[in-house]
Amino acid sequence: MNQILDSIGIALSSIWANKLRSFMMVLGNIVAVTSIIAVVSLIQGMNGYVSDAIVRDVGAGTFRVERVGFITDEEEQRKAFRRPNVTLNDARALRDFGGVIDAVMAESGTMTSLVYHDVNLEATRVRGVSAEYEEFSGYNAAIGRSPSRMEVARNRPVTLLGWDTADRLFKGQNPIDKVIQINGVHFRVLGVNEKKGSVFGNSQDEFAVIPLGSFQKMFGARRSLDLTIKPSEPSQLDAAMDEARVALRMKRHLRPNQADNFGMYTSDTLMDFWRNFSKGAFAILIGVVSLSLVVGGIVIMNIMLMVVSERTREIGLRKALGARRRDIVWQVLTESTTLSIVGGILGTIFGFTAAWLVDVFTPLPSAIKPWSVVLGIGMTAVVGVFFGLYPALRASRLDPIEALRRE
């Protein structure tokens, strides 16, 4: 143990005595570990961020039925756009099917203008929802109240505004019972939705919710609807999806050999796609980092060979005084590993700093994971051992007499 500690002390003294050379020696390790820590922190932060956004949009324990659905293949997407629209009749077929399907919400959306006195908000998202919307998460009034089930069913001209929309329209005034124009039609404000935050810098609080019937009167009833379905129990999600598929195929008179002409997905579908994407990005990162570590390791090996050459007389003197070959190997390996780990520690600090700066100055979040620190520093330790082994063996084979003669 004392020998290892002495070797570490010698390595640290060498780093301090030759600062520039030591920095150039571990530069590859610094770059590699900085990349690992920064990218892993950003990917982990994005995983949590995207997961929360997907759950807010789709809803936990629910699934969506749409005309196209979630398709990543361009050719399949072109075919999907030829499918028939999802309509209120489809929603009714799902409700009437029974089984474990508990609630079905129909909705549609577009971008249009909102006006209050001299304030005009153009291209604001407007969502028309059916009366079942109260049973789903996402619309919860923080000020005032949400439109009641009866008001939505009877297509009353009432609306629930997003937090940022209300703030921009009324500029600090109380918005409750104020009358605004949505696409030129008057609606009474009943409440303001709780804050949702933003996703990648895009506000999720700029919207207006109105009854679906009123929406269809303004923008037409021929638009395809999005259906959100909730099972009676979250554990029965798969059974509810099977029932929904059967109900829609029966409603649309599809034969057994015909494919579904509608899309269906859950929040897990989107999360699986994101995880596969992030895994691919991480695999690419590992390839780039491995190349940096190999280059850094070669630099460490070359400089350790130079160090061994510079300290030939010292090594010869140690062997003449009784040092064994393994003592010399341990000394050189400890020095190369210590230098490599110092590069890993610096890379960790720089990586955390880079991730923190991205988190502060951009919409991208970050999350520091302890295993990424262990991975980064562990990889540099392995590099130090592997690429320090040849110089260590070469130093251990020096003949003490010849080494002492060296000037």
SULLIN-V820765 format. One record per residue. N is the residue number from 1. RES is the residue in one letter. PSI is psi in whole degrees, -180 to 180 (* if undefined). OMEGA is omega in radians with two decimals (* if undefined). NEAR is the number of other C-alpha atoms within 10 Angstrom. Layout:
# SULLIN-V820765
n->{N/N}
res->{RES/RES}
psi->{PSI/PSI}
omega->{OMEGA/OMEGA}
near->{NEAR/NEAR}
This chain:
# SULLIN-V820765
n->{1/2/3/4/5/6/7/8/9/10/11/12/13/14/15/16/17/18/19/20/21/22/23/24/25/26/27/28/29/30/31/32/33/34/35/36/37/38/39/40/41/42/43/44/45/46/47/48/49/50/51/52/53/54/55/56/57/58/59/60/61/62/63/64/65/66/67/68/69/70/71/72/73/74/75/76/77/78/79/80/81/82/83/84/85/86/87/88/89/90/91/92/93/94/95/96/97/98/99/100/101/102/103/104/105/106/107/108/109/110/111/112/113/114/115/116/117/118/119/120/121/122/123/124/125/126/127/128/129/130/131/132/133/134/135/136/137/138/139/140/141/142/143/144/145/146/147/148/149/150/151/152/153/154/155/156/157/158/159/160/161/162/163/164/165/166/167/168/169/170/171/172/173/174/175/176/177/178/179/180/181/182/183/184/185/186/187/188/189/190/191/192/193/194/195/196/197/198/199/200/201/202/203/204/205/206/207/208/209/210/211/212/213/214/215/216/217/218/219/220/221/222/223/224/225/226/227/228/229/230/231/232/233/234/235/236/237/238/239/240/241/242/243/244/245/246/247/248/249/250/251/252/253/254/255/256/257/258/259/260/261/262/263/264/265/266/267/268/269/270/271/272/273/274/275/276/277/278/279/280/281/282/283/284/285/286/287/288/289/290/291/292/293/294/295/296/297/298/299/300/301/302/303/304/305/306/307/308/309/310/311/312/313/314/315/316/317/318/319/320/321/322/323/324/325/326/327/328/329/330/331/332/333/334/335/336/337/338/339/340/341/342/343/344/345/346/347/348/349/350/351/352/353/354/355/356/357/358/359/360/361/362/363/364/365/366/367/368/369/370/371/372/373/374/375/376/377/378/379/380/381/382/383/384/385/386/387/388/389/390/391/392/393/394/395/396/397/398/399/400/401/402/403/404/405/406/407}
res->{M/N/Q/I/L/D/S/I/G/I/A/L/S/S/I/W/A/N/K/L/R/S/F/M/M/V/L/G/N/I/V/A/V/T/S/I/I/A/V/V/S/L/I/Q/G/M/N/G/Y/V/S/D/A/I/V/R/D/V/G/A/G/T/F/R/V/E/R/V/G/F/I/T/D/E/E/E/Q/R/K/A/F/R/R/P/N/V/T/L/N/D/A/R/A/L/R/D/F/G/G/V/I/D/A/V/M/A/E/S/G/T/M/T/S/L/V/Y/H/D/V/N/L/E/A/T/R/V/R/G/V/S/A/E/Y/E/E/F/S/G/Y/N/A/A/I/G/R/S/P/S/R/M/E/V/A/R/N/R/P/V/T/L/L/G/W/D/T/A/D/R/L/F/K/G/Q/N/P/I/D/K/V/I/Q/I/N/G/V/H/F/R/V/L/G/V/N/E/K/K/G/S/V/F/G/N/S/Q/D/E/F/A/V/I/P/L/G/S/F/Q/K/M/F/G/A/R/R/S/L/D/L/T/I/K/P/S/E/P/S/Q/L/D/A/A/M/D/E/A/R/V/A/L/R/M/K/R/H/L/R/P/N/Q/A/D/N/F/G/M/Y/T/S/D/T/L/M/D/F/W/R/N/F/S/K/G/A/F/A/I/L/I/G/V/V/S/L/S/L/V/V/G/G/I/V/I/M/N/I/M/L/M/V/V/S/E/R/T/R/E/I/G/L/R/K/A/L/G/A/R/R/R/D/I/V/W/Q/V/L/T/E/S/T/T/L/S/I/V/G/G/I/L/G/T/I/F/G/F/T/A/A/W/L/V/D/V/F/T/P/L/P/S/A/I/K/P/W/S/V/V/L/G/I/G/M/T/A/V/V/G/V/F/F/G/L/Y/P/A/L/R/A/S/R/L/D/P/I/E/A/L/R/R/E}
psi->{-44/-36/-42/-44/-40/-41/-40/-41/-41/-42/-43/-38/-39/-40/-46/-36/-29/68/-48/-45/-41/-40/-45/-30/-38/11/-41/-42/-40/-46/-44/-48/-37/-43/-45/-53/-46/-50/-43/-42/-42/-41/-43/-40/-41/-35/-49/-39/-48/-39/-46/-41/-41/-43/-39/-38/-51/-39/136/137/16/172/163/145/124/170/-46/-46/-158/104/132/-11/127/-41/-44/-34/-39/-41/-37/-31/-10/1/157/155/152/128/176/-29/-36/-43/-40/-39/-37/-43/-39/-14/-29/-144/-137/2/120/-41/149/121/130/141/160/159/161/175/131/-177/147/134/134/113/-117/6/125/113/110/154/50/140/126/128/128/127/152/173/-21/0/-26/-23/-1/149/160/-31/97/117/130/-28/136/-140/167/155/136/165/-41/-39/-39/-43/-34/7/44/147/69/159/153/124/150/158/-49/-35/-46/-40/-41/-34/-43/-10/53/-11/160/118/-12/131/7/151/127/168/127/112/36/-3/137/134/144/132/121/-28/173/128/152/156/136/-19/-155/159/115/40/-7/122/136/10/19/90/168/135/128/165/143/-39/-42/-40/-44/-31/-38/-41/2/147/6/5/147/140/159/130/130/126/136/128/166/-28/139/-32/-15/23/-47/-41/-39/-38/-40/-43/-41/-40/-44/-45/-43/-37/-39/-44/-36/6/45/136/160/-32/1/143/161/137/41/159/146/133/162/176/-30/-33/-46/-38/-38/-40/-45/-42/-42/-40/-46/-34/-40/-43/-40/-38/-41/-42/-45/-39/-46/-44/-40/-41/-43/-41/-38/-46/-44/-38/-39/-40/-44/-43/-44/-43/-35/-34/-39/-39/-43/-42/-41/-31/29/-46/-40/-43/-42/-41/-42/-43/-37/-30/3/3/134/168/-41/-28/-41/-43/-47/-40/-49/-42/-41/-41/-47/-39/-41/-45/-42/-42/-36/-41/-39/-40/-44/-41/-38/-45/-47/-38/-45/-39/-44/-45/-40/-42/-41/-41/-39/-41/-1/168/-9/129/165/156/121/125/129/-34/-27/-33/-46/-42/-48/-50/-36/-41/-40/-34/-43/-42/-42/-41/-47/-49/-9/-8/-44/-49/-35/-44/-38/-41/-37/-22/-2/137/125/-35/-49/-38/-39/-24/-20/132/*}
omega->{3.14/3.13/3.13/3.14/3.09/3.13/3.09/3.10/3.11/3.13/3.14/3.08/3.11/3.10/-3.09/-3.11/-3.11/-2.99/-3.08/-3.14/-3.14/3.13/3.12/-3.12/-3.06/-3.09/3.12/3.10/3.14/-3.13/-3.10/-3.09/3.06/3.12/-3.12/-3.05/-3.08/-3.07/3.11/3.12/3.14/3.14/3.13/3.08/3.13/3.12/3.12/-3.11/-3.13/3.12/3.12/-3.13/-3.14/3.13/3.10/-3.06/-3.08/-3.10/3.11/3.10/3.10/3.05/-3.06/2.97/-3.12/3.11/-3.10/-3.08/-3.10/-3.10/3.14/3.13/-3.06/-3.13/3.10/3.13/3.09/3.11/-3.09/-3.13/3.07/3.12/3.07/3.12/2.95/-3.00/3.07/3.07/3.07/3.11/3.14/3.12/3.11/3.14/-3.06/-3.07/3.14/-3.13/-3.06/3.07/-3.05/-3.09/3.13/3.09/3.06/3.12/3.07/-3.07/3.06/3.07/3.13/-3.07/3.01/-3.07/2.96/-3.04/-3.10/3.12/-3.10/3.10/-3.14/3.09/3.04/-3.10/3.09/-3.14/3.00/-3.06/3.07/-3.01/-3.09/-3.02/-3.12/-3.09/-3.12/3.13/3.08/3.14/3.14/-3.06/3.02/3.08/-3.13/-3.13/3.06/3.04/-3.12/3.12/-3.12/3.14/3.13/-3.13/-3.11/3.06/3.09/3.13/-3.13/-3.08/2.98/-3.06/2.96/-3.03/-3.11/3.11/3.12/-3.12/-3.13/-3.12/-2.96/3.01/3.07/3.10/3.04/-3.05/-3.01/3.12/3.02/-3.14/3.12/3.06/3.04/-3.08/3.10/-3.13/-3.08/3.08/3.11/-3.13/3.11/-3.09/3.10/-3.09/3.08/-3.11/3.08/-3.09/-3.10/3.06/-3.10/3.09/3.12/-3.09/3.04/-3.09/3.09/-3.12/3.01/3.13/3.14/3.08/-3.10/3.12/3.10/3.11/-3.11/3.07/-3.11/-2.97/3.10/-3.09/-3.08/3.09/3.05/-3.11/2.96/-3.14/3.03/-3.03/3.12/3.07/3.13/3.07/3.13/-3.13/-3.10/-3.10/-3.12/3.13/3.12/3.11/3.10/3.13/3.13/3.13/3.12/-3.10/-3.11/3.10/3.08/-3.13/-3.08/3.06/3.11/3.10/-3.08/-3.09/3.14/3.12/3.06/3.05/3.08/3.13/-3.13/3.12/3.09/3.07/3.12/3.10/-3.14/-3.14/3.10/3.10/-3.14/3.14/3.11/3.10/-3.10/3.07/3.09/3.11/-3.14/3.11/3.09/3.12/-3.12/3.10/3.14/-3.13/3.13/3.10/3.12/-3.14/3.11/3.11/3.11/3.12/3.11/3.10/3.12/-3.13/-3.13/-3.10/3.09/3.04/3.11/3.12/3.12/3.13/-3.14/-3.04/-3.13/-3.13/3.13/3.14/3.10/3.13/3.12/-3.14/3.12/3.13/3.02/3.12/3.13/-3.13/-3.11/3.08/3.12/3.11/-3.14/-3.12/-3.09/3.13/3.14/3.13/-3.11/3.13/3.11/3.11/-3.13/-3.14/3.06/3.06/3.10/3.13/3.09/3.10/3.10/3.13/-3.14/-3.14/3.10/3.13/3.13/3.13/3.13/3.14/3.09/-3.14/-3.07/-2.97/3.10/3.08/-3.08/3.13/3.06/3.10/-3.10/3.14/-3.13/-3.09/3.11/3.08/3.12/3.14/-3.08/-3.10/3.11/3.13/3.14/3.09/3.11/3.12/3.13/3.14/-3.04/-3.07/3.05/-3.06/-3.11/3.07/-3.14/3.12/3.13/3.12/-3.09/-3.11/-3.12/3.05/-3.06/-3.13/3.13/-3.12/-3.13/3.11/-3.06/3.10/*}
near->{6/7/12/15/12/14/21/21/15/17/21/17/12/16/19/12/11/11/12/10/14/21/16/16/25/26/23/27/37/30/21/28/31/27/25/25/28/25/21/26/25/22/22/17/20/19/19/14/17/19/18/14/18/18/19/15/13/21/20/17/19/25/24/22/26/19/21/23/16/17/13/9/8/9/9/11/14/12/11/18/13/11/14/13/18/23/19/18/11/21/23/14/17/25/18/11/14/14/14/19/22/15/19/25/22/25/24/19/22/13/13/16/15/24/18/16/10/7/13/14/16/12/13/17/19/24/19/22/25/21/22/17/22/16/14/18/13/16/20/17/19/14/17/16/16/24/24/17/16/10/15/24/17/14/18/17/20/25/28/28/28/27/24/20/22/24/17/14/20/14/12/9/10/13/21/16/14/14/19/21/15/22/16/12/13/16/19/17/25/22/26/28/27/17/17/17/15/13/14/13/10/10/16/18/21/24/25/24/24/29/27/24/22/22/24/15/10/13/15/10/16/10/13/18/24/24/25/24/28/25/21/15/13/12/10/15/20/16/14/25/23/11/18/26/18/16/21/22/19/12/14/15/10/14/10/8/6/9/9/17/20/20/18/19/18/24/20/17/13/16/16/11/13/16/15/11/12/17/13/12/14/16/12/12/17/15/11/14/21/15/14/20/25/16/15/26/27/19/18/28/24/16/19/24/19/13/15/20/17/13/15/22/20/15/23/23/16/15/21/15/10/9/14/12/16/12/17/23/21/18/23/30/26/27/27/32/24/23/25/32/24/22/29/30/19/18/29/26/17/19/26/24/15/20/24/19/13/16/17/12/9/11/13/17/23/26/20/19/13/10/10/18/22/12/15/24/22/16/19/30/22/16/24/28/21/16/23/27/21/18/23/27/17/15/24/24/11/18/14/20/13/11/19/16/10/13/7}
